[in-house]
């Protein structure tokens, strides 16, 4: 139980750090003297512009590429939280939840090169749930992609353990969580009910509950659960705790699942 509490607090901290990070992204913006405002993708280490990166709004079916200066524009009007993805070979999958306000300003997005120990589990956007949701939910005003059902599961390979470090599951972006905490934080506008948090299972063991929406949520994977060879990740939607007549799963969208290894010294 104590662990769950800790996870909730950790999630909260990550949500807060995601907010700070987001502000930094916006704060990083430089204006072009010639062509006015534009969005740009850069290498987070060298600050060099990245050309031909794929920028997508998967739920809108929108896709573009950065130009030779790493610049791109979003062709869609954003009026509710929407997951934007940036993909480039050799770099970690990146996603960011944007809304009307953040999409209205130029974004400078720094992406990071992959490390040899990184394991990409899935780069697709998934809608988990039952397609029955309130318009006031903490999701895009309308989920455009059909739900895959109340859970997501995937088997993937781990070839070797990092020499000295812990493995973290990274969830690139998640929107639509309508827990009490999400409501209290102002993420969800649902006033009449709330849902149990989505649960994350690693090889059949629950390792975390997600109480908040946000980008780059990190969950430590207990060493004892990791196998060399096949491993299974499962994400189960939470249930609406106020619907007793039938089971109503909390509809969420989730994107970019991968595993990063971090040195123990750096993590503590
Ligand atoms: Ca539902």
Boltz pocket constraint, residues with backbone or C-beta under 6 A from the ligand:
constraints:
  - pocket:
      binder: B
      contacts: [[A, 129], [A, 130], [A, 131], [A, 132], [A, 133], [A, 248], [A, 249], [A, 250], [A, 251]]
      max_distance: 6.0
